[in-house]
């Protein structure tokens, strides 16, 4: 393991990898096979962010207290299931005291678009509808959205992601805020670092929970150790330092952590090889399944089109619109309606997803139809025994497993 930094093919001593002195951001590039001299971009003015690790219960109290004072709170979860769970908890605590929102990728496009419009207006620079409120979201708020929160609450994620989320904290200059300093509150793990050092690899993954299926467990442990040592951070001054330290391998790692690091390193090499093969013009073209060419799908999904009712000639979708399915020709309005009412469901929820013939010319990859009943249950053919799907405009599509069914 000597000289290896996670995610890179490097065979140099660790002290040769100390790039913490380099400015951030740094512009690099290549021209006709020649490396260009790196140039430092002018960084924005630095500011200090207070870092705290707190329990979920304490985080909920902090969020509600600040929202009651008129603060805008952003709560970021790593999975849709966790975001839905946290939204339900907060909903039960505040009732209708102030706006509470939920945003994730398991809403159909038409509903997600409406939610984004509402909350972007509330949290954006102008803040015309800004008020005391809490938005619970997944990682979809990390990039390309102009959100400005007074308080950031987040689950543990790799340093890269935490820094992206920090970009939504005190994003704009405001004359008045209900808190005097920017704070990031990271949800405390069930076990402490000393306990993680004593665990076996699989136990570590189980303890980290759903986030270990989204992010690399070794990087999560490195991030936890690093951020625990910082009571506050200076942005952007310390960004490069934080990134370099997160992805630096240390010789004194516990054996289980080394195993997790090796697993991540092997996976990185496999991903790189797959990318090289996919870009080789002499290889047979990949199937035209969504996502194959552009990203590595760790969890395969099935496209589920949500309908109120459907027959061979027409579909009435969950948003109240209808579309012609009886034509042999490709109809743009039909394609648009289908995609506006589509959600992605993990393939592991299915024994065998039953395709809808009427959608074949409009959707690539595995797809099926979901009929939403009056009791919010979704009739979807091919689901595994014990899996139940429900839909509501407030929660999006929920996945329930009878073995670990939660209170609705």
N, C-alpha and C positions, 0 to 999 in steps of 0.2 A: 504493500500500500504506500510505500515511501514515495513522496513527490507527486501523488495523484490528487487532483482537485476534482470534486464531483462534477460530472457532466462534461469534462474536457479530456482530450487525449494529450496528456502532458507528462513528460518523464524528466522533469527538472526538480532539484531540491526545493523544499517548501519556501526557503528564504528567497528564492528567485522569483516567487510568485507574489511578492508583497507589492501590490499596486495601490495600496491605500494612500500613498502620497500623491497620486495622479489627481488632477482636477476633475470635477464633475459639474456639468456634463462635459464629455470629451468627444469631439468629432473625429472620426477615423474613416479611411477609405482606401481604395485601390484604383490604379489607372494603368491599363495595358500591362498587367502583371507586376506593377511596381506599387509598393506600399507608400501611401502619402504620409507625410509627417503629421501626427495628431495635433489638432488645434483645440484649445480650450474655449468653450463658449462662455459668454458673460453670464454668470449665474444670477438668479434673482436674489433679492435681499434675504438673508438668513433669519430664521425665527426658531424659537425653542418650543418643543412639544413635550408635555408631561406624559410619561408612560406609567400606566398602572395595570396591575393584574387583579381582577376582582371576580367574585362569583357571579353566576347568572342572576341569582336573586338580588344581589347588590346592584348589578348593572340595571336591572329593571327598575329598582327604586331610584337610581340616579337619572335614568332616562325620563321617567315620569315626573320627577321633581323638576328637572330642567324644562320639560315641555310645559308644565304648569306655569313656569315663569316666562313663557314665550319663546323658549329655545327650540331650534330645529335639530333633531337628533337623528343620526343615521346609524342603523344597526345592521352590520353585514354578517351573513352566515355563509358557510361553505357549501351547503347542500340545500336543495329545494325542501326536502323533508324537514330539516332543522329550521328553515325560515318559516314554514307553515306552522310548525310547533310553537315557535317563539311568538308569532303573530297571535295565535290563539291565547297564549298565556297573557300577553299584554292586553288583548281585547277584553279578557275577563277581569283584568285589574282596573281598567280605565272606563269601561263601558263606552259612553259617547262624550267624554269630557273634552276631547280635542281630536283633531284628525290623526288617524292611524292608517298607514298604508302598507301594502305587501307587494313586492315586485320580484318576479322570478321568471325563468324560461318555460315554465309549465302552464302558462296562460296562453290561450290562442292569441294569434297576432293582433286581432282587432281589440281585444281587451287589454293586452299589454301596451299597445299604442296609446290607449286612453289613459291608462295609469301613468305611463311615462310623461304624457303631456301635462297631467295634473300636478305631478310631483316635481317635474323640471321647472314648472312655473313657480311652484312654492319655494323651491330651494335654489333658484338660479340667482344671477347677479342682481337683477332688478328687484326680485323679491316682492312683487306686487301683491301676491297672496300669501306672503310669509307670515307664519304664526306659530304658536307652540304646537309641535307635532312630532311624530315619530314615523320614520320610514324603515321598515324591515325589508332587506333585500339580499339577494345572492351576489356573486361576483360581477354581475352584469353592470354594476355601477362603477366598476374600477376604471373604465376607460371610456373616452368619447362622450362623457356627459358632464354638464356644467352644474354640478351639485355643490352647494356651500353649506356645510353643517356646522353647528356650534359645538357639538359633541359627537365623537366617533366611538362607537362600541363595535367590537369585532371579535370573531372567533380567531384562534391561532391559525396562521397561514404562513407560508414562506415569506422571508423578508421582502422579496420583490413585490409580493401581493400586498403586504402591509404598507409598503411605501406608496403603492398605487392608491390604496384606500385613503392614506393620509392626504393624498391630493384633493380629497373632497372635504377636508377639514379646514375651516377658516380660509377658504379659497379666495375670497374677495375682501376688500377693505369695507368695513361697516362701522358706522359711527357708534352704534350701541349693540352690545351683545350681553346676554344674561349670564355670562361666565367670563372671568377676567383673563384666563389663559386657555390656549388650545390643549385639549387632552385626548389621548387615545386610551380607551379602556379595553384591555384584552381579556377575554373570558378565561378564567383560571382552569387548568386541567385538573382532572380528578386525582392524579398522582403528581408528586413533586419530582424534581430532577434526580434526586438520589434514588427514588423508587424506580424511575425509568432505567437507571443505570444497572439495576439488578434484574431486570426482566429479560425474558427470551424474546426473540424477534416477533413471533406471532402474538405474544401477550402484549407487546408494545402496540402493534397494529390494532388489536382489539380494544385496548385502553384509549387510544387516540380516536377511535370511532370512525364515523363516516368520512372525516377529513383525510384519513389515511388512504382512502380509495380515490380521493381527488388529487392529493399532493403526496410527494414522496415522504415517507415516515422519517427517514434520516434527516432530510432538510427541515422538517417540522421540529425535530429534536434540537438540531443546531440553532434554529431560530428561537426556540424557547430558551435555550441556555444563554444565547446572546442578549436577547431583549430583557431577560431577567436581570442582567448586569447594568442596564441603563435606566436610571430613574427619569431621565429626560434625554431627548435627542435634538440635535440642531439640524434643521433642514434648510438648504440642501447640502450644507457643509459636510455632514457625516454620511451621506448616502453611499458613496463609494466604500467607505470604511465598513459600513454595515453589510453591504453586499459581499465584499471580499471575505470578511470574517465568517459569514454564513456558509459560504461554499468552500472553505478551507478545511482540508482533512487534518486531524491531529493524531499524533502517534499514540496518545494515551486514551483513545476511545475505548469504551467497553466492547467486549467481543460481539455482543448482540448488535451494537451500533455499527461495528465494522461489517457485519453480515448484511445489514440493511444498506450500507453504503455500497458494498459490492453488488447487491441486487440492483440498485439504482444505476450504477455505472454500467452494468451489463445491459440493462434496459435502454440506456442512452445509446450505447453502441448499436444495438439492434434497431433502434429508431433511425439512427443515422444511416445505417445500411439500407433500410427500407426506403428512406428518402432518396438515396442515391439511385437505387433500382427504379424507383418511380419516375425519376427524371431522365433515365437513359432512353434515348429514342429508339434503341435497338430492341428494347424489351416489348413484349406483347402489352398492348394498352390495357389498363385496369378497367374493371367493370364500371359502368356509369352510375355508381351508387353515391349518394350525397356524402361528402366528407372524405372519401378515400384519397383523392388527389391532394387535398388542401390541408388535412390535419390527421393526426393519429387518433383514432377512436378507441379509447380504452374501454368504454361501455357502449356497445352497439344499441341502437334505438329503433323503434318502429313508429312510423308516422300514423297517428290516430286522428281522423277527421271527425269532429264533434258535430252531430246532427240531432235535430228534433225528430225527424223522420226521413226516410229515403226509399225510393223505388227505382226501377230501371230507367225511368224517364226524368225524374226530378229529385232534388234533395232540398230539404228545408234545414238550414244550418242553425247552430246554437245562437248566432247573433241575429237571427230573425230574417236573414236574407235567403233567397232561393236561387237555384241554378239549374239549367238544362243539362241533363245527362243522356238524352236520347239521340244526340247527334253523333255521326261517325267522324265528324270533323273536329279539330281542336278549336275550342271556343275560349277566347281570352277571358271574358267575364266569369266563365265557369272556373277556369284555372285560378283566377284571383280570389273567388269566393272560397274555393277549397283551401287555399294556402292561408287565408285569413282565419280559418276555423280549425287549423291543424295544431296539434301538440305532439311532442316527442315523448315516448314512453320507453323506459329501458327494456331491452329485449328479454332480459331474464324474467320479466313478468309473464311471459308467454310460453306455452308448450309449443304452439304453432300458430302464428298470426295468420288469420284468414283474409286474404286480399279481397278488396272490393273491385270487381271488374270495371266498374264505371269510372274508377280513379286511375286506371292503369296508364292512360296516355298523359296524365297530369302529374304523376308522382313517380320518382325513381326510388328504387330500394323497397324495403318491406313497408307495407301500409295496410291499414284496415279502417273500418268505420266504428264509431262509438255512438250509440243512441242514448241520449240523456233523458232519463225518466223524471217524473214529477218529484220523486223523492231524492233527486240528485245522483242516483246511481247511474253508472254508465254500462250499458250492455255492449260488451266487446267479446267477439268470438275468439277462442283460442287461448284465453287466459289460463294460467296455472290454477289448480285447486288451491284455495286459501288466499288468492289475490283478489282484491276488490278495488275498483276504481270509482271515484266519485268526483263530481264537478260542481263548483259554485263560482259565481262571478267575483266573490270576495277572496276565495282561497286558491282558485285555479284548479287544476286536476290533482287530486290526492290519491296516493297509493296506500292501501291498507293491506296488511298481512295478518291473517287470523291468529298466527302464532304469537304476534306481538302487537295486537291491535291496541290503539290508543283511544282515550276518551275523545269523543267528537266535540 
